[in-house]
């Protein structure tokens, strides 16, 4: 895992071995996990602001399934 400060937050990246099910499809293997943590305004506690997950290997079926879930087109 690595961490890097950026503005008022911190980016963390890590490699994770996972098994993921989207609908009827299941994918397993290595994924890159990326988190952006920021301090809240009132109590100054760390809160997760954004999380992304990307497969390490190219998988066309996974790309189509994720694209179908996206609300912005």
C-alpha positions in Angstrom: 0.0 0.0 0.0 1.2 3.5 -0.8 -0.1 6.9 0.4 0.4 10.3 -1.0 -0.9 13.7 0.2 -2.8 15.8 -2.3 -4.3 19.1 -1.3 -6.5 18.6 1.7 -6.6 14.8 1.3 -4.6 11.6 0.9 -4.6 9.1 -1.9 -4.0 5.5 -1.0 -3.4 2.8 -3.6 -3.0 -1.0 -3.1 -3.1 -4.2 -5.0 -5.9 -6.6 -3.9 -6.8 -10.1 -4.9 -10.6 -10.3 -5.1 -13.6 -12.2 -6.4 -16.3 -9.9 -7.7 -19.8 -10.7 -8.9 -21.7 -8.3 -11.2 -25.1 -9.8 -12.2 -24.4 -13.3 -13.5 -20.7 -12.7 -14.2 -17.9 -13.4 -11.7 -14.4 -12.0 -12.0 -11.4 -12.9 -9.9 -7.8 -11.9 -9.8 -5.7 -8.8 -9.2 -7.3 -5.4 -8.9 -5.9 -1.9 -8.2 -7.8 -0.3 -5.3 -7.5 3.5 -5.0 -9.0 5.6 -2.2 -9.2 9.4 -1.6 -9.5 10.3 2.1 -10.3 13.8 3.3 -10.7 15.4 6.8 -14.3 16.4 7.6 -15.0 20.0 8.3 -16.5 19.9 11.8 -14.7 17.2 13.8 -11.7 16.9 11.4 -12.1 13.1 11.2 -10.9 11.3 8.1 -13.7 10.2 5.7 -13.6 8.2 2.5 -14.4 10.7 -0.3 -13.8 8.4 -3.3 -13.0 4.8 -4.1 -12.1 3.2 -7.4 -11.3 -0.4 -8.4 -9.7 -1.4 -11.6 -8.7 -4.9 -12.9 -5.0 -5.4 -13.4 -5.6 -7.6 -16.5 -7.7 -6.6 -19.5 -11.1 -8.3 -19.5 -13.5 -7.2 -22.2 -16.6 -8.8 -20.5 -15.9 -6.9 -17.3 -15.5 -3.7 -19.2 -18.9 -4.1 -20.8 -20.6 -5.0 -17.5 -19.2 -2.0 -15.7 -20.1 0.3 -18.7 -23.7 -1.0 -18.4 -23.8 0.1 -14.7 -22.6 3.7 -15.4 -25.3 6.3 -15.0 -23.5 9.0 -17.0 -23.5 8.4 -20.7 
